[in-house]
Amino acid sequence: MSEFWLISAPGEKTCQQTWDHMMVATTRTNNLSTNHKFNIPDLKVGTLDVLVGLSDELAKLDGFVESVLKKVAQYMADVLEDSRDKVQENLLANGVDLVTYITRFQWDMAKYPIKQSLKNISEIISKQVSQIDNDLKARASAYNNLKGNLQNLERKNAGSLLTRSLADIVKKDDFVIDSEYLITMLVVVPKTGYADWQKTYETLAEMVVPRSTNLLFEDQESGLFSVTLFRKALDDFRHKARENKFTMRDFQYNEEELKADKEEMTRLSTDKKKQFGPLVRWLKVNFSEAFIAWVHIKALRVFVESVLRYGLPVNFQAMILQPTKKTMKKLREVLNELYKHLDSSAAGIIDAAMDIPGLNLSQQEYYPYVYYKIDCNLLDFKL
């Protein structure tokens, strides 16, 4: 399970007692979750008005940072294309996997100095993640354009002989070039029509050069034939070819154009390879930065909500619980029983909710203890 429950409860005689009671309730007899202390430093509290306003701002910031985090993770998966199984090993926080980072969380004093006010810290995070979001848009746009142009060229060189580029199929020797009177044309003939083509091509118009056809290339359905004729017979030949279900390709051999196409393909392919490494590195670094920022926002939210709920002086224990899918409902009930004395109205709400089938208890639900969910499954596909 990649889901964690970040909760807090007020300190009893000591915060250690709060921790011990939660551990007994959730692990002593029933192993409902794997638990870790979640260390939040002594942050500046500020005034009640500021805390109330900050509570709403942090909720919005939490959603924004999570959305940026998902965009970075998803784009990493898009960029790695055929190596999607490698995505997870690139989605790290501070060089460790996400579970380890969350369960061993330590506040980053250098990035988010605790001498600053809570509002200032949230603004630092907001600016930092907004910058990541803007940079991602710019980098993704540049790389997607390059990738799109390359894919368009690659598409031209694949597919049916009726539509694909012929540049890499034909050679100069296949054509009569620089003749005032003669022209070589290319015709796509279904494999079932090869015999008909050989029998009829010389008579489709009056001025077709005898025995001038050659099979240059074939795919599963068709073959590409060359045929040489007089320029003045071209319209008549085209008309008769269509009647016989032979498709003429409008292709004139131009060495300069073919060379330019090949050079463009090589340039785009080289540029894509050059950009790939730095882009993956940037995504890796900034996923880590955004994830670290996100967990710090969760810490801020727990701190603010705990002060608003449990009052001053600051005295609460933050804890990170990792339930299993099977134990979630039971864990909710145990936590509700353990903390219902903190807020009897919330306990009633939850008791009612537990009895309603199909009701999803989400982050917006109110519990007698402070609760925020951290879901580490940040990708739309399952790895």
Secondary structure, DSSP 8 states (H G I E B T S, - for coil): --EEEEEEEE-SSSHHHHHHHHHIIIIISS--EEEEE----------HHHHHHHHHHHHHHHHHHHHHHHHHHHHHHHHHGGGGGGHHHH--BTTB-HHHHHHT----TTTS-TTS-HHHHHHHHHHHHHHHHHHHHHHHHHHHHHHHHHHHHHHHTSS-TTTS--TTT--GGGS--S-SSEEEEEEEEEGGGHHHHHHHGGGSSTTB-TT--EEEEE-SSEEEEEEEEEGGGHHHHHHHHHHTT-EEE-----HHHHHHHHHHHHHHHHHHHHHHHHHHHHHHHHHHHHHHHHHHHHHHHHHHHHHHHH-SS--EEEEEEEE-GGGHHHHHHHHHHHHGGG-HHHHHHHHHHHTSTT----TTS--SSEEEEEE---SSS--
